[in-house]
Amino acid sequence: MKWFKKEPEQKSFDRENQRAVLKCSICTGEQVAGFKDVRTGRFDEVMLIRNGSDLDYFKKQYGVEEITKEY
């Protein structure tokens, strides 16, 4: 039985060439967290953000302090 919630394990990404981005849809309000390559502009989706706790989980999981929003 699990009594306590497991802390997210720390994952890594290329901090020199990628930055954390929250892509937001203007029409539906859907938000997707991921990483954008600074050189090519390619976006890699990581997870769907449904509420504030999902965003906090993403930040803890990857050790990210700041996320920029793109529409």
Backbone as JSON Lines, residues from 0, in Angstrom:
{"i":0,"aa":"M","n":[0.83,-1.18,0.0],"ca":[0.0,0.0,0.0],"c":[0.88,1.24,0.0]}
{"i":1,"aa":"K","n":[0.4,2.24,-0.7],"ca":[1.12,3.51,-0.72],"c":[0.44,4.48,0.23]}
{"i":2,"aa":"W","n":[1.21,4.96,1.17],"ca":[0.67,5.9,2.14],"c":[1.03,7.33,1.81]}
{"i":3,"aa":"F","n":[2.16,7.48,1.15],"ca":[2.63,8.83,0.88],"c":[2.82,9.0,-0.61]}
{"i":4,"aa":"K","n":[2.6,10.21,-1.06],"ca":[2.77,10.52,-2.47],"c":[4.26,10.58,-2.8]}
{"i":5,"aa":"K","n":[4.64,9.95,-3.87],"ca":[6.04,9.91,-4.27],"c":[6.44,11.24,-4.9]}
{"i":6,"aa":"E","n":[7.59,11.74,-4.51],"ca":[8.12,12.96,-5.11],"c":[8.54,12.67,-6.55]}
{"i":7,"aa":"P","n":[8.33,13.62,-7.45],"ca":[8.73,13.38,-8.84],"c":[10.25,13.26,-8.95]}
{"i":8,"aa":"E","n":[10.7,12.28,-9.73],"ca":[12.14,12.14,-9.89],"c":[12.65,13.23,-10.82]}
{"i":9,"aa":"Q","n":[13.82,13.73,-10.52],"ca":[14.39,14.86,-11.26],"c":[14.83,14.38,-12.65]}
{"i":10,"aa":"K","n":[14.27,14.99,-13.68],"ca":[14.65,14.69,-15.06],"c":[15.47,15.85,-15.59]}
{"i":11,"aa":"S","n":[16.16,15.61,-16.69],"ca":[17.03,16.67,-17.2],"c":[16.67,17.0,-18.65]}
{"i":12,"aa":"F","n":[17.15,18.15,-19.08],"ca":[17.02,18.6,-20.46],"c":[18.23,19.44,-20.78]}
{"i":13,"aa":"D","n":[18.44,19.73,-22.04],"ca":[19.6,20.5,-22.5],"c":[19.37,21.97,-22.17]}
{"i":14,"aa":"R","n":[19.93,22.43,-21.07],"ca":[19.7,23.8,-20.6],"c":[20.36,24.86,-21.49]}
{"i":15,"aa":"E","n":[21.38,24.48,-22.25],"ca":[22.04,25.45,-23.13],"c":[21.23,25.72,-24.39]}
{"i":16,"aa":"N","n":[20.57,24.68,-24.92],"ca":[19.9,24.82,-26.21],"c":[18.38,24.77,-26.13]}
{"i":17,"aa":"Q","n":[17.83,24.52,-24.95],"ca":[16.38,24.45,-24.8],"c":[15.92,25.33,-23.65]}
{"i":18,"aa":"R","n":[14.66,25.8,-23.77],"ca":[14.07,26.56,-22.68],"c":[12.65,26.05,-22.44]}
{"i":19,"aa":"A","n":[12.21,26.15,-21.22],"ca":[10.87,25.69,-20.85],"c":[9.83,26.66,-21.38]}
{"i":20,"aa":"V","n":[8.8,26.11,-22.02],"ca":[7.75,26.92,-22.63],"c":[6.4,26.31,-22.31]}
{"i":21,"aa":"L","n":[5.41,27.18,-22.07],"ca":[4.03,26.78,-21.88],"c":[3.27,27.28,-23.1]}
{"i":22,"aa":"K","n":[2.89,26.35,-23.99],"ca":[2.13,26.73,-25.19],"c":[0.66,26.78,-24.83]}
{"i":23,"aa":"C","n":[0.04,27.92,-25.11],"ca":[-1.36,28.14,-24.75],"c":[-2.19,28.39,-26.01]}
{"i":24,"aa":"S","n":[-3.34,27.75,-26.07],"ca":[-4.26,27.96,-27.18],"c":[-5.17,29.13,-26.86]}
{"i":25,"aa":"I","n":[-5.3,30.05,-27.79],"ca":[-6.18,31.2,-27.58],"c":[-7.64,30.77,-27.61]}
{"i":26,"aa":"C","n":[-7.98,29.84,-28.5],"ca":[-9.37,29.42,-28.68],"c":[-9.88,28.55,-27.54]}
{"i":27,"aa":"T","n":[-9.15,27.5,-27.21],"ca":[-9.66,26.52,-26.25],"c":[-9.12,26.7,-24.84]}
{"i":28,"aa":"G","n":[-8.02,27.42,-24.69],"ca":[-7.41,27.59,-23.38],"c":[-6.52,26.44,-22.97]}
{"i":29,"aa":"E","n":[-6.33,25.47,-23.87],"ca":[-5.48,24.32,-23.57],"c":[-4.04,24.77,-23.39]}
{"i":30,"aa":"Q","n":[-3.35,24.18,-22.42],"ca":[-1.96,24.51,-22.14],"c":[-1.12,23.24,-22.16]}
{"i":31,"aa":"V","n":[0.03,23.32,-22.84],"ca":[0.94,22.19,-22.93],"c":[2.33,22.68,-22.53]}
{"i":32,"aa":"A","n":[2.95,21.97,-21.6],"ca":[4.3,22.31,-21.17],"c":[5.3,21.47,-21.96]}
{"i":33,"aa":"G","n":[6.42,22.1,-22.28],"ca":[7.45,21.39,-23.01],"c":[8.7,22.24,-23.13]}
{"i":34,"aa":"F","n":[9.54,21.85,-24.08],"ca":[10.8,22.55,-24.27],"c":[10.96,22.97,-25.72]}
{"i":35,"aa":"K","n":[11.42,24.19,-25.92],"ca":[11.62,24.74,-27.26],"c":[13.11,24.87,-27.52]}
{"i":36,"aa":"D","n":[13.54,24.36,-28.66],"ca":[14.94,24.47,-29.06],"c":[15.19,25.91,-29.48]}
{"i":37,"aa":"V","n":[16.18,26.53,-28.9],"ca":[16.47,27.94,-29.15],"c":[16.96,28.15,-30.59]}
{"i":38,"aa":"R","n":[17.72,27.2,-31.11],"ca":[18.3,27.36,-32.45],"c":[17.3,27.09,-33.55]}
{"i":39,"aa":"T","n":[16.52,26.02,-33.44],"ca":[15.63,25.62,-34.53],"c":[14.18,26.06,-34.33]}
{"i":40,"aa":"G","n":[13.78,26.32,-33.09],"ca":[12.4,26.69,-32.8],"c":[11.48,25.49,-32.66]}
{"i":41,"aa":"R","n":[12.01,24.28,-32.68],"ca":[11.22,23.06,-32.55],"c":[10.73,22.92,-31.11]}
{"i":42,"aa":"F","n":[9.44,22.58,-30.97],"ca":[8.82,22.43,-29.65],"c":[8.58,20.95,-29.38]}
{"i":43,"aa":"D","n":[9.05,20.47,-28.23],"ca":[8.83,19.09,-27.79],"c":[7.85,19.11,-26.63]}
{"i":44,"aa":"E","n":[6.66,18.53,-26.84],"ca":[5.64,18.47,-25.8],"c":[6.04,17.47,-24.73]}
{"i":45,"aa":"V","n":[5.79,17.82,-23.47],"ca":[6.08,16.91,-22.37],"c":[4.8,16.49,-21.67]}
{"i":46,"aa":"M","n":[3.96,17.46,-21.32],"ca":[2.73,17.09,-20.62],"c":[1.66,18.16,-20.76]}
{"i":47,"aa":"L","n":[0.4,17.72,-20.66],"ca":[-0.75,18.61,-20.68],"c":[-0.92,19.23,-19.3]}
{"i":48,"aa":"I","n":[-1.14,20.53,-19.26],"ca":[-1.33,21.24,-17.99],"c":[-2.82,21.54,-17.84]}
{"i":49,"aa":"R","n":[-3.45,20.9,-16.84],"ca":[-4.88,21.1,-16.61],"c":[-5.15,22.07,-15.47]}
{"i":50,"aa":"N","n":[-4.2,22.16,-14.53],"ca":[-4.4,23.06,-13.39],"c":[-3.04,23.45,-12.81]}
{"i":51,"aa":"G","n":[-3.05,24.23,-11.76],"ca":[-1.82,24.73,-11.16],"c":[-0.93,23.63,-10.59]}
{"i":52,"aa":"S","n":[-1.55,22.56,-10.08],"ca":[-0.74,21.48,-9.51],"c":[0.03,20.73,-10.6]}
{"i":53,"aa":"D","n":[-0.55,20.62,-11.81],"ca":[0.18,20.02,-12.92],"c":[1.41,20.85,-13.28]}
{"i":54,"aa":"L","n":[1.25,22.16,-13.27],"ca":[2.37,23.05,-13.58],"c":[3.45,22.96,-12.52]}
{"i":55,"aa":"D","n":[3.06,22.89,-11.26],"ca":[4.02,22.73,-10.17],"c":[4.77,21.41,-10.29]}
{"i":56,"aa":"Y","n":[4.05,20.34,-10.66],"ca":[4.68,19.04,-10.84],"c":[5.72,19.09,-11.96]}
{"i":57,"aa":"F","n":[5.38,19.75,-13.07],"ca":[6.32,19.9,-14.19],"c":[7.57,20.65,-13.76]}
{"i":58,"aa":"K","n":[7.38,21.74,-13.02],"ca":[8.52,22.53,-12.55],"c":[9.42,21.72,-11.64]}
{"i":59,"aa":"K","n":[8.84,20.95,-10.72],"ca":[9.64,20.12,-9.81],"c":[10.35,19.0,-10.55]}
{"i":60,"aa":"Q","n":[9.65,18.42,-11.51],"ca":[10.18,17.28,-12.24],"c":[11.44,17.65,-13.03]}
{"i":61,"aa":"Y","n":[11.45,18.84,-13.6],"ca":[12.58,19.26,-14.43],"c":[13.46,20.32,-13.76]}
{"i":62,"aa":"G","n":[13.13,20.76,-12.57],"ca":[13.94,21.75,-11.88],"c":[13.9,23.11,-12.56]}
{"i":63,"aa":"V","n":[12.73,23.49,-13.03],"ca":[12.55,24.75,-13.77],"c":[11.96,25.79,-12.85]}
{"i":64,"aa":"E","n":[12.51,26.98,-12.88],"ca":[12.0,28.09,-12.08],"c":[11.03,28.96,-12.89]}
{"i":65,"aa":"E","n":[11.39,29.24,-14.13],"ca":[10.64,30.19,-14.95],"c":[10.19,29.52,-16.24]}
{"i":66,"aa":"I","n":[8.91,29.73,-16.6],"ca":[8.37,29.2,-17.85],"c":[7.76,30.36,-18.61]}
{"i":67,"aa":"T","n":[8.13,30.49,-19.88],"ca":[7.54,31.54,-20.72],"c":[6.3,30.99,-21.42]}
{"i":68,"aa":"K","n":[5.33,31.86,-21.65],"ca":[4.1,31.48,-22.34],"c":[4.19,31.9,-23.81]}
{"i":69,"aa":"E","n":[3.7,31.02,-24.67],"ca":[3.6,31.33,-26.1],"c":[2.19,31.0,-26.56]}
{"i":70,"aa":"Y","n":[1.67,31.84,-27.46],"ca":[0.32,31.64,-27.97],"c":[0.35,31.26,-29.42]}
